[in-house]
Amino acid sequence: GSVKVAQQLGKKSFYGYIKKFGFGQKTGVALPGEAAGRFKELEAWDERSLASISFGQEISTTPLQMISAISVIANGGTLMVPRITQAVIKNGRAAKSFKPKTVRRVISTQTSRQVVDILKHSVKVGTGGGAAIKGYEVAGKTGTAQKYDRKTGSYSKTAYVSSFVGFVPADAPKIAILVMVDEPKGVHWGGSVAAPVFKDIGRETLRYLSVPSNDQRVYILDRA
């Protein structure tokens, strides 16, 4: 499926979107030693690159880039500079604040909503069912990546990175979470290994942030 979508976009357009989402570039986060990931320039692509990159080979990324990319979809199509903290508090007051910084618009608001619906569907009836949180709509995607084996010079058939990346509540996002499990033992599918961890982290974080569930929102509206 990913290959067919990439073929419809074509090399130039697909390459452009990968760049616009921030892959292969530093995010600008205020931390030293940030990695940019690896991504070949368009001129270096061979006849297999379009297909390979569409499902995650011939490209490497950082967890921060993954969170930034999924947040583009969550916030309506705009790429932001990640912040480590919102403010520095001294004596109960904000001594220094760090305001949001926009990098660029990546996709339209309409397109972002369409992708949100697809990601919601992935959790409701697809491989991401293990990430579902009772009372909230979750949008996200599983990942099961073969690790590169330097000894053989090819992708491993036994070593994987299992992942789930998503956000919640899907239609009014408060948090985005990426779970990555390096070389899980036994079952290695992202939906089985990483998605349940997303569920646990998301449930407790929503509770900590006092984000009302669907049932609570209905109750509040009824009372109003």
N, C-alpha and C positions, 0 to 999 in steps of 0.2 A: 504493500500500500504506500509506504513512504517513497519507494522508488518511482511509482507511477505519478505521485504528486510532484516530485522533483522533475520528472521528465516533462510534465505539463508546464512547469515554471521555466524550464530551460536553464542552461549553465549560468548565463550572465545574471539573470534575475535571482536565481537561487543563491549565487555567490553574494549578490548585493544584500539580500536579506540576512544572511549569516553575519555579514559585517555590521549591518545596522543593529542587529540584536546584541552586538558587542563581543562576539567570539573572536578569539585571536588577538585581542587587545586588552590592555589593562583597564580596569573599571574606574581608576582614579580614587579608590578608597584611601583614607588617611592612615595607611599602615605601610611600613617598610617591607621591601622584598616581595611585592606582589608579582605573581607569575602571569604571563599573558596567554598561556596555552599555545597550542600549535595548530596552524591552519595554513595550508598551501595557497599561494596566490593562484589566481585563475589560470595564468599562463602555464603553470606547472601541473595542471590537472591532465590526467590521461583519459582514455575512453571509458575507464571504469569508475572514475572519481565521482561523477554525479550520483551514481547509484550507491557507491560505498559511503559517501558522506551523508546521504539522505537518512541512513539508519545508524550513523554514529561512528563509522570507521574513517580512517585518514584524517581524523581531527581529534584533538584533546582539549579539554576545557577544565576550568577550575570550579569548585563548588560555588564560589561567589558569583561567577559568570552565570551559572545555572539559575541561581536565585534571582539575579538581575533580569534574566531572560523571562522567567515565568512571571515575574512582577510586571513586566511590560504588558502581558496579557491581562493580569489582574487589575491594573490601574487604568485601563482604557487605551493602551497602545503607546505609552511614552516610556522611554528609557531614562532612568534616574541614576545619579551618582550615589553609590551606597554610603551610608553614614554609620559610624561605629556607635555614636551616641547622639542623642537629641540636644543635650545641654549639660554643662558642668554646673553642679549645684554647690553653692558655698553659703553657709549660715542660713540655709533654708531658702535661698534665692538663686535664680539662674545667673551665675557670673558670666557665662558665655553660652550662646546658643548657636546651633549649627542648622541653618535653614536648608530645606530641600533644594537640590540643584538638578535642573533638567538637562539631559544630554541632547536628545532629539526625539521626534516622533518617529516611530518604527512602522506601525500599522494604524489603520483608522479605528475609531471607536466601534464602528459597526463590525469590522473584522474581529476585533478583540472579543466582542460579545458572542460572535459565532464560535470562536475557539473556546470560550468559556463553556458554552453549551456542549461542545464536543467533549471537553475535559470532565464535565459533570456526568455525562453519559458513560465515560470510561470508568467512573467510580460506581455508578448505579448498576450497570449491567456488564461492564467489561472486566479487565484484569485487575483493576484497582479497587475492587470491592472491599478488600481488607482495610482500606483507609477510611471507610465510611464512619462518620461520627454521629451518633444518635442526636437528633434535634437540629442538625446543621447540614447544609449542602456543601459537599467538598468537591473541588475541581482539581484534577491532577493526572499524572501519568506515571506508569511503572517503567522501569528500565532494567534490562538484563544484558550487561555488556561483557563480551569476552576480553580478557586481559591480554596484552601483547606479551609474548614470550620471547625474550631477547636471545635465548639459547637456540631456538628453532627459526627465529626471524619471521614468525607468523603468529596468528591469534591462537591462544590456548583453547583446548577443548575441555579443560577441567577447572580452570581458574576464572572466576567471574567477579564483577562488581554489580551487586544488586541494589537498585535504588527506587525511590519514589519521591517525586517533587510535586508540590501542589500548594493550594491556598484555600482558606476558609474564613468566614462564610463565602461561598462562591460568588454571590451577586453583590456583596458588600464586604470585600476582603479586609481582614484585620491582621492576619499573619500569613506568611509564606514559609514553608518548611521544606528542606531537602534532607532526606535520609539516605545515606550510602553505607553499604555493608561490604567490606573488602573480603573476598574469598570466603563466603559462607559455606558451611559444611552441610552436606546432604542436599536438601532442596535449595536451588539457587535462583529461582524466579523472583523478580522484584516484587510482584504482587503477593507472594507468600512470605518473603523475608523482610522487606523494607516497609511495605504498606501498613502492616499492623503497628509498627513503631511510630509511623506518622500519626496514626489514630490516637495512640496513647499520649504522645507529646501534644498534639493538637487539642485533645479533650481537656487536659490539665491547663494548658495555656489559655484557652478560651475561658475556663473557669476563673483563672487568676486575673484575667483582664475584665471579668464581669461582662462578657459579651452575651447578650440574651439569646437563647435558643429560639427556634421557630415557634414553639409552643408558648414561650414567655412573651414573644412579640405579639402574638395573637391575643394573649390575655391583656397585655397593656393597651392594645388598640380597642379591645372590647370595653375596657374600663373607661377609656377616653370617650 
